Amino acid sequence: MSNLWGKVLRDLRNPLFLQGYALMANTVVTGVLGMGYWLLAAHFYSPEEFGRGQAVITAMRLFASLTALGFVGALARFLPVAGRRTPELILRGYGLAAATGGVAALGFLLTLPLWGKTYSVLAGFGPGLFFLASVVVWAVFTLQDVVLTGLRRATFVPLNNLIFGVVKMGLLVALAGALPAGGIFVSWVIPTALALIPVNWLIFGVVVPRHIKRADPVQQPPRMREVGRFLAGDFPGTLSILAIVYLVPVVIATQVGEATFGRFSMAHTLASMIELLAMNMAVSLTVENSFDRAQLAANCRRALRRAFMIVTPIIVVAILGAPLILRIFGSAFAEEGTTLLRLMSLAVLPRVLIEVYLSALRAQSQARTLAVVQIGLAALVLVSTVTLFPHFGVNAVGYGLLLSEALVALLIFGNLRKILKFDESGRSAVTQGSSGAS
């Protein structure tokens, strides 16, 4: 026991693990509070309103994330070395994410009849304006966690989301009587908007000034043209990955009833949280490799070991205990969601390899390869899901993810091995510019 505790303490002195563990802790906090939130929602709201709330929140997160999460790789890559340009980089990220997300959401609202009966609740000026504002708010909310991570302050992220989650649950219950139709969505958005004020005061008032003060005066901050070139390669691929996370559930919502979507969404949400654990360590890996490129191979090996050590037991529990976990929400959730939860949980294993590979490519600014891998993965998932849906229903999402991610992990495994064999100077055993470094 003492050896394990000593190992944990050593890990916490390493920024790679400290950041990664903080983000993983955030995922656990978000997951536990999220389960509590949806348990309350299932108790206080009708099954139709439960599913409708899930669907509207999923749509909001889709449009808010179109650009916001597209900037995750760029901010994790360039914030550590942005120096005096750090505030400019953050504000540009906020502005572009909010603007593009808002435009996409506006297009969605103008074509609302095409998206099915579930989204008809957003018809009208008032509901549409509230949805539009929520997309802008969520875009900034998403990026502020990435900013804290890029500035090596990921330890603030779990605290922020803990407070956010508790307030959200309280408001959900308070609105159950006053707003039985729409209370779920409102209770999600209002705390999000309020959270922007203290967190961004912390970022711009405390964290950014300290980061600028510690910056190496000799190092030149990245030019916006350099960031733009990176985004030109990274963004299309990241956008493709977002299609897997957010567009697939929205498509499912247009194909099934509200109550069925609610049951699908719980299994999908729980499995996505396990996947986030792997992605969190990968984001930390990008940040640390940006600070010190010479440690690329060592950091990748460490990240792989820790990620597998943490997610494997969780995957085993999810696969064995899926019916019991979902039965907490009701027997119908277990009957319709068990297979999906098991398939998506198993798909996290190959996803760990993919995420570490992508993070290494970001640290090397290998944007072209990034785009190829991400677009290829998204295309495989979307095509396989659509093809399998008539045969397997909502479980097609799980089969599509597992088959696609296993295939991509197999295809990138050779190049990942070459990255893991970089020597401490950052040079590969393979000639730079060869297929292994492209």
C-alpha positions as CSV (number, residue, x, y, z in Angstrom):
1,M,0.0,0.0,0.0
2,S,2.8,2.4,0.9
3,N,4.5,1.6,-2.4
4,L,1.3,2.4,-4.3
5,W,0.9,5.7,-2.4
6,G,4.6,6.6,-3.1
7,K,4.0,5.9,-6.8
8,V,1.0,8.2,-6.8
9,L,2.9,11.0,-5.1
10,R,5.7,10.6,-7.7
11,D,3.2,10.8,-10.5
12,L,1.7,14.0,-9.1
13,R,5.1,15.7,-9.3
14,N,5.2,15.0,-13.0
15,P,3.1,17.6,-14.9
16,L,2.0,15.0,-17.5
17,F,0.3,12.9,-14.9
18,L,-0.8,15.8,-12.7
19,Q,-2.7,17.3,-15.6
20,G,-3.9,14.0,-16.9
21,Y,-5.2,12.9,-13.5
22,A,-6.9,16.2,-12.9
23,L,-8.7,15.9,-16.2
24,M,-9.6,12.3,-15.3
25,A,-10.8,13.4,-11.9
26,N,-13.0,15.9,-13.7
27,T,-14.5,13.2,-15.9
28,V,-15.3,11.1,-12.7
29,V,-16.8,14.2,-11.0
30,T,-18.8,15.0,-14.2
31,G,-19.9,11.4,-14.6
32,V,-21.0,10.9,-11.0
33,L,-22.9,14.3,-10.9
34,G,-24.2,13.6,-14.4
35,M,-25.7,10.3,-13.2
36,G,-27.3,12.0,-10.3
37,Y,-28.6,14.8,-12.5
38,W,-30.3,12.3,-14.9
39,L,-31.6,10.2,-12.1
40,L,-33.4,13.2,-10.8
41,A,-34.6,14.1,-14.3
42,A,-36.0,10.6,-14.7
43,H,-37.8,10.9,-11.4
44,F,-39.2,14.5,-11.7
45,Y,-40.0,14.6,-15.5
46,S,-41.9,12.4,-17.9
47,P,-40.1,9.9,-20.1
48,E,-40.9,12.0,-23.2
49,E,-39.6,15.2,-21.5
50,F,-36.5,13.3,-20.4
51,G,-35.7,12.2,-23.9
52,R,-36.6,15.6,-25.3
53,G,-34.2,17.3,-22.9
54,Q,-31.4,14.9,-23.8
55,A,-32.0,15.5,-27.5
56,V,-32.0,19.3,-27.2
57,I,-28.8,19.3,-25.0
58,T,-27.1,17.0,-27.5
59,A,-28.0,19.4,-30.4
60,M,-26.7,22.4,-28.4
61,R,-23.4,20.6,-27.6
62,L,-23.1,19.6,-31.3
63,F,-23.2,23.2,-32.6
64,A,-21.3,24.7,-29.7
65,S,-18.5,22.1,-30.2
66,L,-18.2,22.5,-34.0
67,T,-15.4,25.0,-33.5
68,A,-14.8,25.0,-29.8
69,L,-13.6,21.4,-29.7
70,G,-11.9,22.0,-33.0
71,F,-9.6,24.4,-31.1
72,V,-8.7,21.9,-28.4
73,G,-5.6,20.6,-30.3
74,A,-4.4,24.0,-31.3
75,L,-4.8,25.5,-27.8
76,A,-3.2,22.5,-26.1
77,R,-0.3,22.8,-28.7
78,F,0.3,26.6,-28.7
79,L,-0.9,28.0,-25.3
80,P,2.2,26.5,-23.5
81,V,4.5,28.6,-25.8
82,A,2.2,31.6,-26.5
83,G,4.0,33.9,-24.0
84,R,2.7,37.5,-24.3
85,R,0.2,36.5,-27.0
86,T,-1.6,34.2,-24.7
87,P,-4.6,36.5,-24.0
88,E,-5.0,37.2,-27.8
89,L,-5.0,33.5,-28.6
90,I,-7.6,32.7,-25.9
91,L,-9.9,35.6,-27.0
92,R,-9.7,34.7,-30.7
93,G,-10.6,31.1,-29.8
94,Y,-13.6,32.2,-27.7
95,G,-14.8,34.6,-30.5
96,L,-14.4,32.2,-33.4
97,A,-16.0,29.3,-31.4
98,A,-19.0,31.4,-30.4
99,A,-19.5,33.0,-33.8
100,T,-19.3,29.8,-35.9
101,G,-21.3,27.8,-33.4
102,G,-24.0,30.5,-33.4
103,V,-24.1,30.5,-37.2
104,A,-24.4,26.7,-37.3
105,A,-27.2,26.8,-34.7
106,L,-29.0,29.5,-36.7
107,G,-28.9,27.3,-39.7
108,F,-30.4,24.4,-37.6
109,L,-33.2,26.6,-36.4
110,L,-34.1,27.8,-39.9
111,T,-34.4,24.2,-41.1
112,L,-36.0,22.9,-37.9
113,P,-38.9,21.0,-39.7
114,L,-36.2,18.7,-41.3
115,W,-34.9,17.5,-38.0
116,G,-38.0,15.7,-36.8
117,K,-40.7,16.0,-34.2
118,T,-38.4,15.9,-31.2
119,Y,-36.8,19.3,-32.0
120,S,-40.2,21.0,-32.7
121,V,-40.0,22.3,-29.1
122,L,-37.4,24.9,-30.3
123,A,-39.9,26.4,-32.8
124,G,-40.7,30.1,-32.2
125,F,-38.7,33.2,-31.5
126,G,-38.3,32.8,-27.7
127,P,-37.1,29.2,-27.6
128,G,-35.0,29.7,-30.7
129,L,-33.2,32.7,-29.2
130,F,-32.6,30.9,-25.9
131,F,-31.1,27.9,-27.8
132,L,-28.9,30.2,-29.9
133,A,-27.6,31.9,-26.7
134,S,-27.0,28.5,-25.1
135,V,-24.8,27.4,-28.0
136,V,-22.6,30.6,-27.6
137,V,-22.4,30.1,-23.8
138,W,-21.5,26.4,-24.1
139,A,-18.8,27.1,-26.8
140,V,-17.0,29.4,-24.3
141,F,-17.6,27.1,-21.4
142,T,-16.0,24.2,-23.3
143,L,-12.9,26.2,-24.2
144,Q,-12.2,27.6,-20.8
145,D,-11.4,24.1,-19.5
146,V,-9.0,23.6,-22.4
147,V,-7.4,27.0,-21.6
148,L,-6.8,26.0,-18.0
149,T,-5.3,22.7,-19.2
150,G,-3.0,24.4,-21.8
151,L,-1.7,26.7,-19.1
152,R,-1.0,23.8,-16.7
153,R,-3.9,24.6,-14.4
154,A,-6.1,21.6,-15.1
155,T,-6.4,21.1,-11.3
156,F,-9.0,23.9,-11.3
157,V,-11.2,22.1,-13.8
158,P,-12.7,19.4,-11.5
159,L,-13.6,22.1,-8.9
160,N,-15.3,24.3,-11.5
161,N,-17.4,21.3,-12.8
162,L,-18.2,20.1,-9.3
163,I,-19.8,23.4,-8.4
164,F,-21.5,23.6,-11.8
165,G,-22.9,20.1,-11.4
166,V,-24.3,20.7,-8.0
167,V,-26.0,24.0,-9.0
168,K,-27.4,22.3,-12.1
169,M,-29.0,19.5,-10.1
170,G,-30.5,22.0,-7.6
171,L,-32.0,24.0,-10.4
172,L,-33.3,20.9,-12.1
173,V,-35.4,20.0,-9.1
174,A,-36.5,23.6,-8.5
175,L,-37.9,23.9,-12.0
176,A,-39.7,20.5,-12.1
177,G,-42.9,22.1,-10.9
178,A,-42.6,25.5,-12.4
179,L,-41.3,24.4,-15.8
180,P,-42.3,20.7,-16.5
181,A,-41.7,21.2,-20.2
182,G,-38.2,22.7,-20.8
183,G,-37.0,22.6,-17.2
184,I,-34.2,20.1,-18.1
185,F,-32.7,22.3,-20.8
186,V,-33.0,25.5,-18.8
187,S,-31.4,24.0,-15.7
188,W,-28.5,22.9,-17.8
189,V,-27.9,26.3,-19.5
190,I,-28.3,28.8,-16.7
191,P,-25.5,27.5,-14.4
192,T,-23.3,27.2,-17.5
193,A,-23.7,30.9,-18.2
194,L,-23.1,31.9,-14.5
195,A,-19.9,29.7,-14.4
196,L,-18.3,31.8,-17.2
197,I,-17.8,34.8,-14.9
198,P,-15.6,33.5,-12.1
199,V,-13.7,31.0,-14.2
200,N,-12.7,33.7,-16.8
201,W,-11.8,36.1,-14.0
202,L,-9.4,33.4,-12.8
203,I,-8.0,32.8,-16.3
204,F,-7.4,36.4,-17.3
205,G,-6.8,37.9,-13.8
206,V,-4.5,35.2,-12.3
207,V,-3.4,32.4,-14.5
208,V,-2.6,34.2,-17.7
209,P,-0.4,36.9,-16.0
210,R,1.6,34.3,-14.2
211,H,2.0,32.3,-17.4
212,I,3.3,35.3,-19.2
213,K,5.7,36.1,-16.4
214,R,7.2,32.6,-16.4
215,A,7.5,32.5,-20.2
216,D,11.0,32.2,-21.7
217,P,11.9,35.7,-22.9
218,V,14.1,34.3,-25.7
219,Q,11.3,32.1,-27.1
220,Q,9.3,33.7,-29.8
221,P,5.5,33.3,-29.4
222,P,3.8,31.5,-32.3
223,R,2.4,33.8,-35.0
224,M,-1.2,33.6,-35.8
225,R,-0.3,32.4,-39.3
226,E,1.5,29.4,-37.7
227,V,-1.6,28.7,-35.6
228,G,-3.8,29.1,-38.7
229,R,-1.7,26.6,-40.7
230,F,-2.0,24.1,-37.8
231,L,-5.7,24.6,-37.6
232,A,-6.1,24.2,-41.4
233,G,-4.8,20.6,-41.0
234,D,-6.1,19.8,-37.6
235,F,-9.6,21.3,-37.7
236,P,-11.1,19.2,-40.5
237,G,-10.0,16.0,-38.8
238,T,-11.2,17.2,-35.4
239,L,-14.6,18.2,-36.9
240,S,-14.9,14.7,-38.3
241,I,-14.3,13.2,-34.8
242,L,-17.0,15.5,-33.4
243,A,-19.4,14.0,-35.9
244,I,-18.9,10.7,-34.0
245,V,-19.4,12.2,-30.6
246,Y,-22.3,14.6,-31.3
247,L,-23.8,14.2,-34.7
248,V,-24.5,10.5,-34.4
249,P,-26.8,10.9,-31.4
250,V,-28.6,13.8,-33.1
251,V,-29.1,11.5,-36.2
252,I,-30.4,8.8,-33.8
253,A,-32.8,11.3,-32.3
254,T,-34.4,11.9,-35.7
255,Q,-35.0,8.2,-36.2
256,V,-36.5,7.1,-32.9
257,G,-39.1,8.3,-30.4
258,E,-38.3,10.6,-27.5
259,A,-38.5,7.9,-24.8
260,T,-36.4,5.5,-26.8
261,F,-33.8,8.2,-27.4
262,G,-33.7,9.0,-23.7
263,R,-32.8,5.3,-22.9
264,F,-30.2,5.2,-25.8
265,S,-28.7,8.5,-24.6
266,M,-28.0,7.3,-21.0
267,A,-26.0,4.2,-22.3
268,H,-24.2,6.4,-24.8
269,T,-23.4,9.1,-22.2
270,L,-21.9,6.6,-19.7
271,A,-19.7,4.9,-22.3
272,S,-18.6,8.3,-23.7
273,M,-17.4,9.2,-20.2
274,I,-15.1,6.2,-20.2
275,E,-13.8,7.3,-23.6
276,L,-13.1,10.8,-22.2
277,L,-10.7,9.3,-19.6
278,A,-8.4,8.2,-22.5
279,M,-8.8,11.5,-24.3
280,N,-8.0,13.5,-21.1
281,M,-4.6,11.8,-20.8
282,A,-4.0,12.5,-24.5
283,V,-4.7,16.3,-24.1
284,S,-2.2,16.4,-21.2
285,L,0.3,14.6,-23.4
286,T,-0.1,17.3,-26.1
287,V,0.5,20.1,-23.6
288,E,3.6,18.5,-22.0
289,N,5.1,17.6,-25.4
290,S,4.7,21.2,-26.5
291,F,6.7,22.3,-23.4
292,D,9.4,19.7,-24.0
293,R,9.6,18.0,-27.4
294,A,12.6,16.0,-26.4
295,Q,10.5,13.9,-24.0
296,L,8.0,12.8,-26.7
297,A,8.7,9.1,-26.7
298,A,9.0,8.8,-22.9
299,N,5.8,10.8,-22.3
300,C,3.9,8.7,-24.9
301,R,5.0,5.5,-23.2
302,R,4.0,6.8,-19.8
303,A,0.7,8.1,-21.0
304,L,-0.1,4.7,-22.6
305,R,0.7,2.8,-19.5
306,R,-1.3,5.0,-17.2
307,A,-4.3,5.2,-19.5
308,F,-4.5,1.5,-19.9
309,M,-4.0,1.0,-16.2
310,I,-6.9,3.3,-15.4
311,V,-9.4,2.5,-18.1
312,T,-9.1,-1.3,-18.3
313,P,-10.6,-2.0,-14.8
314,I,-13.4,0.5,-15.6
315,I,-14.1,-1.1,-18.9
316,V,-14.3,-4.6,-17.2
317,V,-16.8,-3.2,-14.6
318,A,-18.9,-1.5,-17.3
319,I,-19.1,-4.7,-19.4
320,L,-19.9,-7.0,-16.5
321,G,-22.1,-4.6,-14.7
322,A,-23.9,-2.8,-17.6
323,P,-27.4,-4.2,-16.7
324,L,-27.1,-3.3,-13.1
325,I,-25.7,0.2,-13.8
326,L,-28.5,1.0,-16.2
327,R,-31.2,-0.5,-14.1
328,I,-30.7,2.4,-11.6
329,F,-32.5,4.5,-14.2
330,G,-35.2,1.9,-14.8
331,S,-35.6,-1.6,-16.2
332,A,-36.3,-0.3,-19.7
333,F,-32.9,1.5,-19.7
334,A,-31.2,-1.9,-18.9
335,E,-33.2,-3.8,-21.5
336,E,-32.4,-1.3,-24.4
337,G,-29.0,0.0,-23.4
338,T,-26.9,-2.9,-22.1
339,T,-25.5,-4.1,-25.4
340,L,-24.7,-0.5,-26.5
341,L,-22.9,0.3,-23.2
342,R,-20.8,-2.9,-23.5
343,L,-19.8,-2.4,-27.1
344,M,-18.9,1.3,-26.6
345,S,-16.9,0.5,-23.5
346,L,-14.9,-2.2,-25.3
347,A,-14.2,0.3,-28.1
348,V,-12.3,2.5,-25.6
349,L,-9.3,0.1,-25.7
350,P,-8.3,0.7,-29.3
351,R,-9.3,4.4,-28.8
352,V,-6.4,4.8,-26.2
353,L,-3.9,3.9,-28.9
354,I,-5.5,6.3,-31.4
355,E,-5.6,9.2,-29.0
356,V,-2.0,8.9,-27.9
357,Y,-1.0,8.7,-31.6
358,L,-3.0,11.8,-32.4
359,S,-1.5,13.7,-29.5
360,A,2.0,12.9,-30.6
361,L,1.2,14.1,-34.1
362,R,-0.2,17.4,-32.7
363,A,3.0,18.0,-30.7
364,Q,4.9,17.5,-33.9
365,S,2.5,19.7,-35.8
366,Q,1.9,16.9,-38.3
367,A,-1.5,18.3,-39.3
368,R,-1.9,16.4,-42.5
369,T,-1.6,13.0,-40.9
370,L,-3.9,14.1,-38.1
371,A,-6.6,15.0,-40.7
372,V,-6.2,11.7,-42.6
373,V,-6.5,9.6,-39.4
374,Q,-9.4,11.5,-37.9
375,I,-11.4,11.9,-41.1
376,G,-10.9,8.2,-41.9
377,L,-12.1,7.1,-38.5
378,A,-15.2,9.4,-38.7
379,A,-16.1,8.1,-42.1
380,L,-15.8,4.5,-41.0
381,V,-18.0,5.1,-37.9
382,L,-20.7,7.0,-39.8
383,V,-20.9,4.6,-42.7
384,S,-20.9,1.5,-40.5
385,T,-23.5,3.0,-38.2
386,V,-25.9,3.9,-41.0
387,T,-25.3,0.6,-42.7
388,L,-26.0,-1.4,-39.5
389,F,-28.9,0.7,-38.1
390,P,-31.6,-1.2,-40.0
391,H,-30.4,-4.5,-38.6
392,F,-29.3,-3.6,-35.0
393,G,-31.2,-0.4,-34.2
394,V,-29.4,1.9,-31.7
395,N,-26.8,-0.8,-31.0
396,A,-25.4,-0.1,-34.5
397,V,-23.6,2.9,-32.9
398,G,-21.7,0.5,-30.6
399,Y,-20.9,-2.0,-33.4
400,G,-19.8,0.8,-35.7
401,L,-17.5,2.3,-33.1
402,L,-15.9,-0.9,-32.0
403,L,-15.2,-2.2,-35.6
404,S,-14.0,1.2,-36.8
405,E,-11.7,2.0,-33.9
406,A,-10.2,-1.4,-33.9
407,L,-9.4,-1.2,-37.6
408,V,-7.9,2.3,-37.3
409,A,-5.8,1.3,-34.2
410,L,-4.5,-1.6,-36.3
411,L,-3.6,0.6,-39.2
412,I,-1.7,3.3,-37.1
413,F,0.0,0.8,-34.8
414,G,3.2,0.6,-36.9
415,N,3.6,4.4,-36.9
416,L,2.8,4.6,-33.2
417,R,5.6,2.2,-32.4
418,K,8.1,4.4,-34.4
419,I,7.0,7.4,-32.3
420,L,7.5,5.4,-29.1
421,K,11.1,4.7,-30.2
422,F,12.2,8.3,-30.5
423,D,15.4,8.9,-28.6
424,E,15.6,11.6,-25.9
425,S,16.8,14.2,-28.4
426,G,13.5,13.9,-30.2
427,R,14.9,12.2,-33.2
428,S,13.2,9.1,-34.5
429,A,14.9,5.9,-35.3
430,V,13.2,6.4,-38.7
431,T,14.5,9.2,-40.9
432,Q,12.5,12.4,-40.5
433,G,10.3,12.8,-43.5
434,S,9.8,9.1,-44.0
435,S,6.4,7.6,-43.9
436,G,6.7,7.2,-40.2
437,A,7.1,10.9,-39.6
438,S,4.7,12.2,-42.2
